[in-house]
């Protein structure tokens, strides 16, 4: 939504608009496709129904977010797990603006060229937001910023340090861009004092060029994750795959094998859901039983944890990930 002489204007998905910072972007990342057919109504299976968020922890975080006009990915992406995470004192905050320089075909983030724009107050404001929300665990994620010489690595690290300085007991996970594979920029973030470094491979190797922006690659993400682990072995490394895009079970096994070879500690699996009619269609809905099977594969390969379920997102219940119980999903299905 933008403003026209003080009047809110709704920007249609797939159309260009001007941001508050004065540059052009495409709403939801992918240009409008007049031939795109909407998904049939009622086509989602019952296991994809999310719980209505509630609870004292959720209400407290929500109240603080409203009072202080804070922005979280949890709300802006309409995450189905917001109630569980906020009740546990976990939230995800987006850094470096809301406009991405890439246009991945699964993602509804706006795309454009921010032309080097950054908010110099963001590190302090991020640390203060974590403090106000009373978070025990925060995931700092961001758009890709290929317009910046270091991909925003220095700014990212400054935000992590600010969170740690103001909230020394809060664990920090950074879900980062791939920095175009520049390993010195990866080191800048990994050296910032975080506990978990994440970069999402998103899908299996064969589908990468279909699903992700051409500047991303399967091999590049593996190299980034492998280097992060080599550089600081004590930092946990993590990645995520969406399922339902046309991958085969053999390809899922191969992806797990490749990630294990890169010494990744934690893998998450979730169902791909089409954000708009301009994005890739869902090829299949993976059943809870299949998700459980993929988790077993990963644990048998020796991953520290594999979080797997239809509504799982890369930062889902990240605070619980080392309890080795599929962040509580196992007990729900028992």
Buried (B, 14 or more C-beta within 10 A) or exposed (E): EEEEEEEEEEBEBBEEBEBEBEBEBBBBBBBBEEEBEEEEEEEBEEBEEBEEBEEEBBBBBBEBBEEEEBEBBBBEBEBBBBBBBBBBBBBBBBBBBBBBBBBBBBBBBBBBBBEEBBBEEBBBBBBBBBBBBBBBBBBBBBBBBBBBEBBBBBBBBBBBBBBBEBBEEBBBBBBBBBBBBBBEBBBBBBBBBBBBBBBBBBBBBBBBEEBBBEBBBBEBBBBBBBBBBBBBEEBBBBBBBBBBBBBEEEBBBBBBEBBBEBEBBBBBBBBBBBBBBBBBEBEEBBEBEBBBBBBEBBBEBEBBBBBBBBBBBBBBBBBBBBEEEBBBBBEEEE
